[in-house]
Amino acid sequence: MSSSDITIRRVRAEEWRRAKEIRLDALLDPVAAIAFLETHEQAAARPDEFWQDRTATAAAGSAMAQFVGEDADGRWLGTVSARVEHPGGPGALEGDVVEVEQTHVIAVYVRPEARGTGLAQDLLRAAREWSWSLTEPRIRRVRLFVHEDNVRAEALYVKAGFEHSGVVLAVPGAGTGREVELAVWRD
């Protein structure tokens, strides 16, 4: 399998069950504890209305987008989301300051059998392209956070063109370690 066998597309509102399924699968991944700021139990306890609203928001409009990598049989092999953040608005973590119009890449996940195919790069590219396509607001940078111990993910993001911004914040709640910000600025 290669990423050329996979179609990257935006999620559709009616696919909320599939969006929920891939999120729950991601939260069962062995590195989920350092890759995501939510547990499987927390996500599984959310009502269907949460998933319906989240997927509908990510399917249309310019506040958030979710992309999936789908094989020829219709199986979702990976996903990524990006949400718009405005200056002065809430940041992603405690102490985070949003200074420019930007998108925040979140919920990056590729199923184990599709890892190493280039799918993650394609998903990240889709999130960046969507970000740059927005005209109101005009996005100045795309950013994400990665746990300091998640070296594999960090290497993936650097390969995708993200650079360390110098921002490092504590993991919220009872988490341990720090979250490192990486970003790509608009040319």
Steps between C-alpha positions, in 0.01 A plus 500: 500500500614850426343837562414515129247222569326719757260786441529801730168679547306707746268315733124521433249589773313172471822308572499582871495131600814437294663814643423374849634153417837622369539734798433218744744276310764774519452525874575127534836540325797415726631859479158660557590605855763741366345569160154617608367710784193278539454139608301229327264491797432874481429488126289186519280661767407793275142493370421451132402868478859598576630291208225624270576866579876452481481323165253749354729788599804325352316417178408851391588859564821672592530449876628142489571224251558127536667302225508124460714266296272242342606187311325358193272290724385809692700420816633802686872453551579835655369838601605850594307807609582870498314776680528874464636703792470878523731748677382557853292183490550196716821309447539127482669458839532697821740787440455485124463838332350533152665800334407460131225347290601136491378145481582235753552148366356240737400135518763369257462124468598234249404137551801269556460322166524833311800641684807558288294542181512880487138531614587714802686745276201514263261565788720776639525652152119499472470683834758759392340551159158547659654750743666701224178495294305693764445864412311610809696478712820491300711245682858604572628175648409138565611352829478188712624367831688176556593339831873524565522120528321434170815509289350304212216749457738792539721363222192462279400862556850631434510295178168666405664842530400599854767677703545544873353834606665512840169465685497217754207456739409259778265214417161598646328319783667200653723445199874499527762662286480788259335577168727652234355730236601466135376734230510583131473866403328615186744605225 
